[in-house]
Structure formats: structure tokens, C-alpha cells
Amino acid sequence: MILGKISLFALILITGTVYSQNKSSKMESFNLSDIYEKVKSFDEQPEYWLFLHTGDCSYVILLDDMPVYTAYNESGMKSVSLPLNNFILGRKKSEIKVLILPKVDDNGHLDKLLGNEFSFDLRMTRTENKKEVTVFAKKIDYSDKNESFKKVYIPFESNVPYKLNGWTDSVDLTKENNVSLKKEVESFYKEMMDDYREKRIENIAKKYYNRQLENAQAFYLSKREDSEKLITEINKDINKKQDFNLEHYKLVFYGNGKVVGLIRTDNEFLGKSAFLGLTDEDFYIYSLLLHRPKPNGDLEVIR
């Protein structure tokens, strides 16, 4: 199997990479480099993280019905740390949903049942001023039942100083014609792939702007270099020689029906975003979740 990398667009699109020397003036017209100026500062800047330690199982994690992470794993122990702030819109009662599935075999096929050797531990923390507090910790155990999956809901209070609109007031897409909606989403994905192929930086910047503005606020990215790193990442991605093909996918709804996307259904990329680029040695997965801010309006990128 080829090695893979999840694009940083899937999380917060910020790294410590060396800055690009060819920053596009077109990108400046969308003020991506000035996003940091719109980020509000707060005395308290809490960050929420989820830590997972799993063995011999696959799983899907959602926060308030938004996809945080999906993993279809073969045998063995795995650990992952996940930032959550970009899925927390404000101070409210929230819920983590955990769907535990059987492990996959060497061919990427799910086993029929959860094995008695599976393990699943998760812990959420709230970090503020370098002080870490555990919000909850939970160990999900095997039961004697012959189960093909386990589903667990964990409520918690999200307490952040910012408020994001996100998909709160967006259109309920499940009430739209499914066939027409799917064609519209497919068209958006194909157009985005064309933007990457043709290095249309202005189009990419425009489509990502609102998402990145909210992500910057959620992670308190209020420094000029934070916005500059965003531009660096876009330049890096469009200059990779990637093959984009929209294939083996299905339409999925999130955010209680207000967010939509396409995910892969083939074994190798099962559950991953269908916006995927292949190089000779790697694959790059880009998060691309859409919403309709107002009735009869266009779809836009939200996460």
C-alpha cells in the first residue's frame, strides 16, 4: 500500500513549514494574509483535545454530529491526538459519538464481528494557560454479545469564549432533492480539483476563506505568521504533482443535516474524504465539507 498523508486542511491548515517566497498577490485580494487581524483575543483561550488509544478495531468519532476522525485499522495498537476546537461553535452542551467497528483484514475488508481482543480508551482534555484538566475519560470494553459494532454517546459541556456561526443557521439539506443535491456537490468537488490542477490560487483562497476565518478564531491564531503559514500551505499543495479523480464515493450528511460531503467507499480509502490527490509515492486527503448558508444560495465550504 502506498504511504499516505492527510492534508493539514483536514485540521487547521497550520504547520511550521518554511514560508513560501512566491506569495501570490491574488491571494491578498481575499485577505487571507490578514485573517489574523479579525481574530478576537480573550484572556482565556481553552483548547479541547481528544486522545485515543485503540487496538484491533476501526472507529468513527463525531462531535455534535460533525466528523472528527475516521480510522479503518488492521490488527495492532494505535494512538492518536485530535484537536476539537474547530468543531466547537460556542459555549453549550455537546456530545461525542463513538462508533466502534471491527478491524479490517489485509485486503481492507471489515471483519463481521468485533473480536474479544479489541480495546478502546478515550480521554478528552481542556487545556488553558498550560494547565490540563480531564473533561472525561472512558474505557469501552468488549461484551459477550456477538456485536458487529458498538455505539457510545458521551455528553459534556463545551466552554469556550468565542462564538462561531458555522452551520447553525444553514439550510437543512436532507429536505432537498437528493439527486440534484448530489450532482451539485459532485460539481463543487470537481471544480475544486480543477482549481488545484490549474493552480487557480484566487479561486481556492476564495472558497476556503470563511472556513479558515472560523478555524483561526477557534484556535486563537491571532499572529501574522499564522496567516502566512496558511498561504504557505496552499502554495505547497497546488505545486504538488497530484492526480485528482472523483471516484468510489457516496454522499453523506453531517451537522444534523446541514453539512454535506463525499466520502470514499473503496477499501483502501474507506471513509476518507473523496477530495483526494495521488502522487507517485503518497496520497493527500483534503477535508471538504459544504453547507448552504441561505435558501436557494450556493454551497460553500464550511469545514
N, C-alpha and C positions, 0 to 999 in steps of 0.2 A: 504494500500500500504506500502511496506517496505521502510525504510528510505534509502536514497542514498547519496553517496559521489562521487564527481568527483575527480579522482586521480590527484595529482599535476603534473603528467606527461602531463596533458592536457594543462597546462600553462607553468610554468618554472621549475617545479620539485624542488623547493627550499622552505623549511619551517624552523621553529625554533625548530625542534624536537631535543631531546637529541641524541647525536651521538651514533651509534652502537659500541659495544665493540668487535664485531667479524668481523672486516673489512676483506674482502677476499683478499688474496694476488693475486688471479687470476684477480681480477678487476684492480689491479695495473698494470698488464701487458698491459692493454689498456689505461693506463694513465688517467683514469677518475679522479683520485685524483689530477692530475697535470693540469687539464684543465685551471685552473685559471692562470697558467703561460703563456698561449697562448692568453689571453685576452688583447687586446691593451687598453691602458689608453688614455683618452682625457681630455683636460681642460674643455670642455663642454660635459655633459652627459645627454642630454634631454631624458625624458620619456613621451610617449604618453599614455593617458588613455581615455577610453570611459565610460561615466556614463549614465545609462538608468533608466528611471522611467516610468513604463508602467502599464496599467490597462485593464483588460478584453480582452486580445489579446495574440496571440502567435507571434513569430517572428524568423527570421534568419538574422544574421549580417555577412557580408563578407567584408574583406579589400583586395582590389586588387584581388578579386575572390578567396580568401582563407577564410575558415570558422573560424570566431572569436567566435561566440556563437550562440546556437540554444536553444529556450525555447518554449515548448508547455504548456501553462498555463491555469489553470482553472480561474474562476472569482476572482477578487481581484487585489489589487495594488502590484507591485513588483518593487524592485530596485536592480541593480547590477552594479559593477565596474569592468572594464576589462582592463588589460594591453595589449598594442598593439605592443610593440617593436619587439617581435619575428616574427611578420608578416610584418615588415617594413625592406626591404632588403638594402635600402640606400636612398640617397637624390634624390627625384624625385616627379613627380606629381602622386598622389594616389587618390583612390576613395573608399568611404564607400558605400556599397549597403545594403539597408534595405528592407527586405521583411516582411510585416506585414500580419498576418493570423488571422482568427477568433480564439477565445478561444476554449478550449476543454471542454467536459462535464465530468461528474463523471466517465464515462467509457473510457475516453481518446479519444473520437471521436471529430473531428473538427466540429464546427458549420458550416452551409452552408454559412453564410454571416457575415461580420464584423458588430457588433452591434453599435448603435449610442452612446453607453456609453464608447467605447474604448478610451484610451488615450495613447500617445507615445511621450515622450520627450527624446532627447539625446543631450549630450554635450561632445565634445572632448577637452581635455586639453593637453598642453605641459608644463611639469614641469622641471625646471632646476635651480639648486642651491636653492632649496626650494621655488622658485618663480613660481607660476602657472599662465599660460596665456590660455585663452579660444581660441581654434582654430576655432570652430564653435559651435553654439547651434541651435537646430532646434526642433520645435514642429510640429508633424504630426497630422492633425485634421481629423475628420470624415467628409465625404461629403454626400450629399443627395442621391448619386447613390447607388444602391444595389450592393455592391462590395464584392467579395469573397476574395480579397487580395488587398494590396497596395504595390507598388514597388517604392522606392525612391533612387536616386543616389546623393551622396554628394562628390564633388571633394575637395581636399585640397593638400597643399604642405607638404610632409614629409621631415623634415630637421634633419638628424642625422649624426654624424661624422663617423660612421663605414660604411663598405660596405660588405654585405654578398652575397655569390653566390646563396645560396638556390636552387631554381628550375629554375633559369634564363636560363641556357644552357641545361636543361634536355630535354628528348625526348617528343614529343607530343604524348601522349598515346591514344588520340582519333583516331589516324590514324592506330592503331594496331588492330588486330583481337580481337573483344570484348569478344568472348567466351574464347579464350586462355588467354587473359589478366585476366579475372575474375577468372579463375582457378589458375593462378599464384598468384593473390592477396589473394585468399582463402587459398592457401598453406602457404603463408607467415604468415597470421593471425594464422592459426592452429599451425604452428611451434613456433610462439611466445607464444601461450597459453601453449604449451608443455614445453617450456623453463621455464615458471612460475611454472607449476605443478611440474616439476622435479628439480626446484631450480638451473637451469643452469646459474649461475651468469655470467660466462665468455661470453656465447652467448648473453645474454641480454645487457651486457655492450658494446659488440662489435657493436650490432645493433643500439644502442642509441647514440653511441659516436659522430658522425658527427652532429646530431641534437642538442645534448647538448652543443657541442662546439659553434655552432651558437647562441643558446639561451643564453649562458653565455656571448658572446660578445654583443648581443643585449641589455642585461640588465646590462652590465658593471660589471659582477661578477668576480672580479679580486683578491679575497682574498682566501686563502687556505680553510677557513671554508666553503666557498660557494661550493667548490668541495666536501668537506667532507659531507656536507648535502645531496648532490646528492647521494652519496654512501649509506648514512643512509636510504634514501627513497627507494632505490632499495631493500635493505635488509628487510625493513618493508613490502614491497609489496609481496616479494616472500615468506615471512613467514606467511602471512595471509592464512587461510584455505578457499580458494576460489574455486568455481566451474566455469569452463570456458566451454561455449558451443557456437559454431558459428551457430547462427540460426536467422531467421526472419530478413534478411538484403538485401540490394541492393548495387550495385557498383555505386560510384559517382565520378565525376571528379571535380577538383579544379585547381587553378593556371593556368587558360586558357588552360586546358587540359594536363598540365604537372605533375599534382599531382593526386593521386587516393586513394580511401579508401572505406571501407564498413561501412554503417550506418544502424541502426536498423529501421525496418518498423512496428513493433508491437506497439500497443497503449501505453503500459507502458513506453517503452524506445524510442519512436518515435524520429528520428533524431539524436540519440546519436551514438557514436562510437560502432561498433559491437564487439570491443575488450572490453569485459565487464566481470567482475568477481562477483559472488554472494557468500555471506556468509550467515549465519543463520539470521542475522539481517540487513545487509547492502548490497548495491551494489557499485562497484567501476568501474568507466569508465576511460579507458586509451586512450589517443589520439594515433592514429597510421595511419599517412598519409605517403604514399610512392611515390617515383619518380624513374625514370630510368636515372641515370646521363649520360649514353652514349648509343648509339645504340647497341643492342644485349647484353647489360650488364644486371646484375641482378637488381631487385628492391631493394631500400634501404629506410630506414626511413628518412624522412626529417622534419616532424613536428608531 
